[in-house]
Amino acid sequence: MTEQTIPVILGDRSYHLTFYPGLLATVGERLHSLTTSQKIGVVTDRHVGRHYLRPALRSIRRAGFEPTAIVLPPGEQTKTLTAAARILDVLAEHKFERSSMLLALGGGVIGDLTGFAAAIYQRGIPFVQVPTTLVAQVDSSVGGKTGVDHPLGKNLIGAFHQPKAVFIDPETLRTLPRREWVAGLAEVIKYGIIADENFFAFLEEAMPALLKLDPPSVMRAITRSCQIKAQIVAEDERESDRRRILNYGHTIGHALESLGGYRGLIHGEAVGIGLVQEAEVAVQLGLCGQEVADRIRRLVQMAGLPDDMPKTSFAALWRAMQHDKKVIGGQVVGVWPVRIGEVVIRPLDKRDCAAWNRSLKKRGPLKSNQPRRRVPRPWSSAGRHK
């Protein structure tokens, strides 16, 4: 399989996404064009580190750099100011300078934390992303959003800080737990809904192959997802307008994560529910037909993702949605499908949201011939890699 690259065009902040099986073994030599400093801080978590920290450090040392490993606990509950401070402490202790570099080796939590620490240490140092989960490879590693969670909301504290490069090695997905792989498919499905009906149709056809980690299907899913995100980020780097469509599925999804204290549904599972339920809200608002929501639900079910709302009070859900960073002037601003491949951005009135919530009790889940994956309750917090 040949190496592929996708540019993220942002003027003097432009960079490339590079895809190649086995790329991790060459990551050290790829850093030469990105920094003149010898100091490289490698941030990872225990699960990822067990598999990939040693080969990454070996490659970085072989290229003549001086790496410092920073190993954090796994899971969303690590994405805090306390963990960010721990990274900063190590950088200060090892006398990292403004030209020194951080490398994020892991999933979305590690990528967001590392980028945030890079954004605020000495008012900004360079960093690179080496994502090892599907969610991180197709979504969180691209676009420069960094940050940490707050008890009242996900990603409420953060900064825009673009990486110098994103190095994607699809072989790192082999050690991903099944639950994490399936959860990552929610972000892949999202891209078809918001921007590319042909890609959505490909996912409908290729989902059985994707669930078996068929290499050509996986590579197409990853690269097309990244192409869509790179184009959207290039058009709207700081989410003033078009980039907000990337939040589809996340208004309800983030609220569910927050209500679970980031220990219940993992991110992709919450987004999977959000993809379906926000489509149902769009039906309630008259923005799309029921056939659009049903088609989205079927694909989410095919992927083995949860699609029904967990039991929670409307008051609690609405309160959690009010704390989302996408709230503008006290209004919840959501992304709603018009058809597969096209969405619109509209505020959500509390009365309309309440009407959708009432409709959940009247409408049972859509039946499907696809096997459904049952998420255990209470949902356990799975590790990022086996």
C-alpha positions in Angstrom: 0.0 0.0 0.0 1.5 3.4 -1.0 1.9 6.4 1.3 -0.9 8.9 0.9 -1.1 12.6 2.0 -3.9 15.1 2.5 -3.2 18.8 2.9 -4.9 21.0 5.5 -4.5 24.4 3.9 -4.4 27.2 6.5 -1.8 29.6 5.2 1.4 29.6 7.4 -0.3 27.1 9.7 -0.8 24.5 6.9 0.2 20.9 7.4 -0.2 17.4 5.9 -2.0 14.3 7.1 0.2 11.3 6.1 -1.2 7.7 5.9 1.0 4.6 5.7 0.8 1.2 7.3 3.9 0.8 9.5 4.5 4.6 9.6 5.2 4.5 13.4 8.6 2.9 12.8 9.7 6.0 10.8 8.2 8.7 12.9 11.5 9.9 14.2 13.1 10.7 10.8 9.8 12.5 9.8 10.3 15.0 12.7 13.5 16.5 11.2 11.6 18.7 8.8 9.4 20.0 11.7 11.8 21.0 14.5 15.4 22.1 15.1 15.2 21.2 18.8 16.5 17.9 20.2 13.8 17.7 22.9 10.6 15.7 22.1 8.0 15.1 24.7 6.0 11.9 23.9 2.6 11.9 25.7 0.6 8.7 25.8 -1.5 6.6 28.1 -0.8 3.3 29.8 -2.8 1.2 27.3 -1.3 2.7 24.2 2.1 2.9 25.7 2.2 -0.9 26.3 2.1 -1.4 22.5 3.6 1.7 20.9 5.7 3.8 23.2 8.8 1.7 23.0 8.9 1.6 19.1 8.1 5.3 19.0 10.9 6.2 21.4 13.3 3.9 19.5 12.5 5.6 16.2 12.8 9.1 17.8 16.2 8.2 19.4 17.5 6.6 16.2 16.8 9.9 14.4 19.0 11.8 16.9 16.4 13.3 19.2 16.1 13.2 23.0 12.6 12.0 23.9 10.9 12.3 27.2 8.0 10.0 27.9 4.9 11.3 29.7 2.5 8.4 30.5 -1.0 9.2 31.7 -3.9 7.0 32.9 -6.3 6.0 30.1 -9.9 7.2 29.6 -12.0 10.4 29.3 -11.7 11.0 33.0 -8.0 11.9 32.4 -8.9 14.8 30.2 -8.7 17.4 33.0 -6.7 20.5 33.9 -4.9 18.4 36.5 -3.5 16.1 33.8 -2.6 19.1 31.6 -0.7 20.5 34.6 1.2 17.2 34.9 2.4 17.5 31.3 3.5 21.1 31.9 5.4 20.1 35.1 7.4 17.6 33.1 8.1 20.1 30.3 9.3 22.7 32.9 11.4 20.1 34.8 13.2 19.0 31.6 13.7 22.6 30.5 11.7 22.4 27.3 12.0 25.5 25.2 9.7 27.3 22.7 11.2 25.3 19.9 10.9 22.0 21.7 8.1 19.7 20.4 5.3 17.5 21.9 4.1 14.3 20.2 0.6 13.0 21.0 0.7 9.2 20.8 -2.8 7.9 21.5 -6.5 8.5 21.1 -8.6 11.7 21.2 -8.0 12.3 24.9 -4.3 12.2 24.5 -4.4 14.3 21.4 -6.6 17.0 22.9 -4.5 17.1 26.2 -1.2 17.2 24.4 -2.4 19.9 22.0 -3.7 22.0 24.9 -0.5 21.7 26.8 1.4 22.7 23.7 -0.8 25.7 23.2 -0.3 27.1 26.7 3.3 26.1 27.5 5.5 29.2 26.9 2.5 30.6 25.0 2.7 27.9 22.4 5.1 25.2 21.3 4.8 22.9 18.2 3.3 19.5 18.4 2.4 16.6 16.1 -0.4 14.1 16.3 0.1 10.3 16.0 -3.4 9.1 16.5 -3.9 5.4 17.3 -7.7 5.1 17.6 -10.3 5.4 14.8 -12.0 8.4 16.4 -8.7 10.2 16.6 -7.5 9.3 13.1 -10.7 10.5 11.4 -11.7 13.4 13.6 -10.0 14.7 16.7 -6.4 14.8 15.4 -7.3 17.0 12.5 -8.2 20.7 12.9 -6.4 22.1 15.9 -9.1 21.9 18.5 -7.4 21.1 21.8 -8.8 21.2 25.4 -10.0 19.5 28.5 -13.4 18.7 30.0 -15.1 20.4 32.9 -17.6 18.7 35.2 -20.4 20.9 33.7 -19.5 20.2 30.0 -17.2 18.5 27.6 -14.3 20.5 26.1 -15.3 23.7 27.8 -11.7 24.7 28.4 -9.4 24.8 25.4 -7.6 26.6 22.6 -7.2 26.3 18.8 -3.6 25.1 18.2 -2.8 23.4 14.9 -0.4 20.5 14.8 2.7 20.6 12.6 1.7 17.2 11.1 -0.6 14.3 11.6 1.0 10.8 11.1 -1.6 8.1 10.7 -0.5 4.4 10.9 -3.6 2.2 10.3 -1.8 -0.8 11.8 -2.3 0.7 15.3 -6.0 0.0 14.9 -5.3 -3.8 15.2 -4.9 -3.5 19.0 -8.0 -1.4 19.5 -10.7 -3.1 21.5 -13.8 -4.0 19.5 -15.9 -1.5 21.5 -13.5 1.3 20.6 -13.4 0.4 16.9 -17.2 0.3 16.7 -17.4 3.6 18.6 -15.1 5.2 16.1 -17.4 4.3 13.2 -19.9 6.9 14.5 -17.6 9.7 13.4 -17.1 8.1 10.0 -20.8 7.8 9.5 -21.2 11.5 10.5 -19.1 12.6 7.5 -21.4 10.9 5.0 -24.4 12.5 6.6 -23.0 16.0 6.6 -21.1 16.2 3.3 -21.2 13.1 1.0 -24.1 10.9 0.2 -21.9 8.7 -2.0 -19.6 8.0 1.0 -22.7 7.2 3.1 -23.8 4.7 0.4 -20.3 3.2 0.5 -20.6 2.8 4.2 -24.0 1.1 3.8 -22.4 -1.4 1.4 -19.0 -1.8 3.1 -20.0 -1.9 6.8 -19.7 -5.7 7.1 -16.1 -5.4 5.7 -15.3 -2.5 8.0 -16.4 -4.5 11.0 -13.9 -7.2 9.9 -11.2 -4.5 9.6 -10.8 -5.2 5.8 -7.7 -3.1 5.0 -8.8 -1.4 1.7 -12.2 -0.6 3.2 -10.6 0.8 6.4 -8.2 2.9 4.4 -11.0 4.4 2.2 -13.1 5.2 5.3 -10.2 6.9 7.0 -8.9 8.9 4.0 -12.3 10.1 2.8 -13.3 11.1 6.4 -10.0 13.1 6.6 -10.5 14.7 3.2 -13.9 16.0 4.3 -12.7 17.3 7.6 -9.6 18.9 6.1 -11.7 20.8 3.5 -14.1 22.0 6.2 -11.3 23.1 8.5 -9.6 25.0 5.6 -12.8 26.8 4.9 -13.5 27.7 8.6 -10.6 27.2 10.9 -12.1 28.7 14.1 -15.7 27.4 13.8 -17.3 30.7 13.0 -19.7 29.2 10.5 -19.3 26.1 8.2 -17.1 24.1 10.6 -20.0 23.9 13.0 -21.5 21.2 10.8 -18.8 18.8 12.3 -20.8 19.0 15.5 -23.7 16.9 14.0 -24.6 14.2 16.5 -22.6 15.9 19.3 -25.2 18.2 20.8 -27.1 15.3 22.3 -23.9 13.1 22.3 -21.9 15.5 24.5 -24.9 15.9 26.9 -25.1 12.2 27.4 -21.4 11.9 28.1 -21.6 14.7 30.6 -24.6 13.2 32.3 -22.6 9.9 32.7 -19.7 11.8 34.3 -17.6 10.6 31.3 -17.6 7.1 32.8 -20.6 5.6 31.0 -21.0 5.9 27.2 -17.7 6.4 25.5 -17.5 9.2 23.0 -18.4 7.3 19.8 -21.3 5.5 21.4 -22.8 8.8 22.6 -22.3 10.3 19.1 -24.0 7.3 17.6 -27.1 8.0 19.7 -26.8 11.7 18.8 -26.7 10.9 15.0 -30.0 9.1 15.2 -31.8 11.3 17.8 -30.7 14.6 16.2 -32.1 13.3 12.9 -35.4 12.5 14.8 -35.3 16.1 16.1 -34.9 17.3 12.5 -38.0 15.3 11.6 -39.8 17.0 14.5 -38.7 20.4 13.2 -39.9 19.6 9.7 -36.4 19.9 8.2 -36.2 16.3 6.8 -38.5 13.4 6.2 -38.7 10.3 8.4 -37.0 8.2 5.7 -33.8 10.2 6.3 -33.8 9.5 10.0 -34.6 5.8 9.4 -31.7 5.4 6.9 -29.3 7.0 9.5 -30.7 4.7 12.2 -30.2 1.6 10.1 -26.6 2.4 9.3 -25.9 3.1 13.0 -27.5 -0.2 13.9 -25.4 -2.0 11.2 -22.3 -0.6 12.8 -23.4 -2.1 16.1 -23.7 1.3 17.8 -26.4 2.2 20.3 -29.1 4.3 18.8 -31.8 4.7 21.5 -31.8 7.3 24.3 -30.8 6.0 27.7 -33.2 6.7 30.5 -32.8 10.3 31.7 -35.1 13.1 32.6 -35.8 15.8 30.0 -34.8 18.5 32.6 -31.4 16.9 33.1 -30.8 16.5 29.4 -31.8 20.0 28.6 -29.6 21.3 31.4 -26.6 19.4 30.1 -27.2 20.7 26.6 -27.3 24.3 28.0 -23.7 23.8 29.2 -22.4 22.8 25.7 -19.8 25.1 24.2 -22.0 25.5 21.1 -24.6 27.4 23.1 -24.9 31.0 21.7 -26.8 33.7 23.6 -28.4 31.1 25.8 -29.6 29.2 22.7 -28.7 25.6 21.9 -27.5 25.7 18.3 -27.7 22.3 16.6 -26.9 20.7 13.3 -29.8 19.1 11.5 -29.9 16.9 8.4 -32.0 18.0 5.4 -31.1 14.9 3.5 -28.1 12.5 3.5 -25.1 14.7 2.5 -26.6 18.0 3.6 -27.2 19.6 7.0 -28.3 23.0 8.3 -27.4 24.9 11.5 -30.4 26.1 13.5 -31.1 27.0 17.1 -33.2 24.5 19.0 -36.1 25.8 21.0 -36.8 24.1 24.4 -40.4 23.5 23.4 -39.3 21.7 20.2 -36.8 19.7 22.1 -39.5 18.7 24.7 -41.8 17.6 21.8 -39.1 15.4 20.5 -38.6 13.9 24.0 -42.3 13.2 24.3 -42.3 11.5 20.9 -39.6 9.0 22.1 -42.2 7.4 24.4 -44.7 7.0 21.5 -42.3 5.7 18.9 -40.5 2.4 19.6 -37.0 1.7 18.2 -36.9 1.0 14.4 -36.7 -2.7 13.8 -33.7 -4.0 11.9 -32.5 -7.4 10.6 -29.0 -6.4 11.6 -27.6 -7.9 14.9 -27.7 -5.3 17.6 -24.8 -4.8 20.0 -26.0 -4.5 23.6 -24.0 -2.1 25.7 -23.8 -3.3 29.3 -25.4 -1.2 32.0 -23.9 0.4 33.8 -21.6 1.0 30.8 -18.0 0.2 31.7 -15.1 2.5 30.8 -13.1 0.5 28.2 -9.4 0.9 27.7 -8.1 2.5 24.6 -6.1 -0.5 23.5 -6.0 -4.1 24.6 
